[in-house]
Amino acid sequence: MNEGNETCCPAAKPGESTALAVTRPAPVERVRPHYTSRYDEESWEVAVRLPGAKKEDVRVTVENEVLEIEAVRRRETPSTWRALGDYASEKHWHLRLDVGPEVDEARISGALEDGVLTLRLPLREEVKPRRIEIQ
């Protein structure tokens, strides 16, 4: 214990905080990706642009008639390279779409190719248009 109640740190001036500054990483900004959709008698097809995202960094879920897509692109640059600008090392995408009760959630399929995630959402048999034979 120090004599005279001294501490190892310099005394704070009146009105000055002695709390340590804590640096936290900047919050991750999630961007809504560009997408297109097409609807026909058999299915709904959604194409989502996720440039640079890898298959293992894409998550697609369906719950309560809501399709949710989350993806991240991580940039890994060699340690010998020097960036010429201030570029984020990661980009996060998030998209939520209401698919409705007509989609057969058990038969949804998807593929990621050339930075485009293509999802095929087949319609339930009972909601597909039917041709009725006239006798």
C-alpha positions as CSV (number, residue, x, y, z in Angstrom):
1,M,0.0,0.0,0.0
2,N,1.3,3.5,-0.9
3,E,1.8,6.1,1.8
4,G,-0.6,9.0,1.8
5,N,-3.2,7.1,-0.2
6,E,-1.3,7.7,-3.4
7,T,-1.9,5.5,-6.5
8,C,0.3,4.5,-9.3
9,C,-1.8,6.4,-11.7
10,P,-1.8,10.2,-12.1
11,A,-4.6,12.0,-10.3
12,A,-7.5,13.2,-12.4
13,K,-8.2,16.8,-12.8
14,P,-11.6,18.2,-11.7
15,G,-14.3,17.2,-14.3
16,E,-12.0,14.6,-15.9
17,S,-13.0,10.9,-16.0
18,T,-10.5,8.3,-14.8
19,A,-12.3,5.5,-16.6
20,L,-10.3,3.7,-19.2
21,A,-11.3,4.2,-22.8
22,V,-12.6,0.9,-24.2
23,T,-12.4,0.5,-27.9
24,R,-15.1,-1.7,-29.4
25,P,-15.3,-2.9,-33.0
26,A,-17.7,-0.8,-35.1
27,P,-21.1,-2.4,-35.3
28,V,-21.6,-4.6,-38.4
29,E,-23.8,-3.0,-41.0
30,R,-26.1,-5.5,-42.7
31,V,-27.0,-4.5,-46.2
32,R,-30.1,-5.6,-48.1
33,P,-28.9,-7.4,-51.2
34,H,-30.3,-6.8,-54.7
35,Y,-32.6,-9.6,-55.8
36,T,-35.0,-10.5,-58.5
37,S,-38.0,-12.9,-58.4
38,R,-40.0,-14.8,-60.9
39,Y,-43.3,-16.5,-60.3
40,D,-44.9,-19.2,-62.5
41,E,-47.5,-21.9,-62.2
42,E,-45.0,-24.4,-60.6
43,S,-42.8,-22.3,-58.3
44,W,-41.4,-19.0,-57.2
45,E,-37.7,-18.4,-58.1
46,V,-35.6,-15.9,-56.3
47,A,-32.1,-14.8,-57.4
48,V,-30.0,-12.9,-54.8
49,R,-26.7,-11.2,-55.6
50,L,-24.1,-12.0,-53.0
51,P,-20.8,-11.2,-54.8
52,G,-17.8,-12.9,-53.2
53,A,-19.8,-14.9,-50.6
54,K,-18.8,-18.6,-50.2
55,K,-21.4,-21.4,-49.8
56,E,-20.4,-22.0,-46.2
57,D,-21.0,-18.3,-45.3
58,V,-24.6,-18.3,-46.6
59,R,-27.5,-19.3,-44.3
60,V,-31.1,-19.7,-45.6
61,T,-34.0,-20.4,-43.3
62,V,-37.8,-20.6,-43.6
63,E,-40.0,-20.1,-40.5
64,N,-43.6,-19.0,-40.2
65,E,-43.8,-18.3,-43.9
66,V,-40.8,-16.0,-43.9
67,L,-37.7,-16.8,-45.9
68,E,-34.5,-15.3,-44.3
69,I,-31.2,-15.1,-46.1
70,E,-28.0,-14.1,-44.2
71,A,-24.6,-14.0,-45.8
72,V,-21.1,-12.6,-45.2
73,R,-18.2,-12.0,-47.5
74,R,-14.8,-12.1,-45.9
75,R,-11.8,-10.5,-47.6
76,E,-8.5,-12.1,-46.8
77,T,-5.6,-10.2,-48.2
78,P,-2.0,-11.4,-47.9
79,S,0.0,-9.7,-45.2
80,T,2.5,-8.4,-47.7
81,W,-0.2,-6.4,-49.5
82,R,-1.0,-2.8,-48.6
83,A,-4.5,-1.5,-49.1
84,L,-4.8,1.7,-51.2
85,G,-8.1,2.7,-49.4
86,D,-10.2,2.0,-46.4
87,Y,-12.0,-1.2,-47.3
88,A,-14.1,-3.2,-44.9
89,S,-12.8,-6.7,-44.3
90,E,-16.3,-8.1,-44.2
91,K,-19.7,-7.4,-45.8
92,H,-22.9,-8.7,-44.4
93,W,-26.2,-9.1,-46.2
94,H,-29.6,-9.8,-44.7
95,L,-32.9,-10.3,-46.6
96,R,-36.3,-11.3,-45.3
97,L,-39.1,-12.2,-47.7
98,D,-42.7,-13.2,-47.0
99,V,-43.3,-16.4,-48.9
100,G,-46.9,-17.1,-47.9
101,P,-48.6,-20.3,-47.2
102,E,-48.6,-21.4,-50.9
103,V,-44.9,-22.4,-50.8
104,D,-44.0,-26.0,-50.0
105,E,-41.2,-25.3,-47.4
106,A,-40.0,-29.0,-47.4
107,R,-39.1,-28.9,-51.1
108,I,-37.2,-25.6,-51.3
109,S,-33.8,-25.9,-53.0
110,G,-30.9,-23.5,-53.7
111,A,-27.6,-23.1,-55.4
112,L,-24.8,-20.5,-55.2
113,E,-23.0,-19.9,-58.5
114,D,-20.9,-16.9,-59.6
115,G,-22.0,-14.8,-56.7
116,V,-25.7,-15.4,-57.3
117,L,-27.8,-17.4,-54.9
118,T,-30.8,-19.0,-56.7
119,L,-33.6,-20.4,-54.7
120,R,-36.5,-22.4,-56.1
121,L,-39.6,-22.4,-53.9
122,P,-42.1,-24.9,-55.3
123,L,-45.8,-24.3,-54.7
124,R,-48.0,-26.7,-52.8
125,E,-50.0,-29.0,-55.0
126,E,-53.3,-27.7,-53.7
127,V,-52.6,-24.1,-54.8
128,K,-51.3,-24.9,-58.3
129,P,-53.7,-24.0,-61.1
130,R,-55.6,-27.0,-62.4
131,R,-57.2,-27.6,-65.7
132,I,-60.7,-28.9,-65.4
133,E,-62.0,-31.3,-68.0
134,I,-65.4,-30.5,-69.3
135,Q,-67.6,-33.5,-70.1
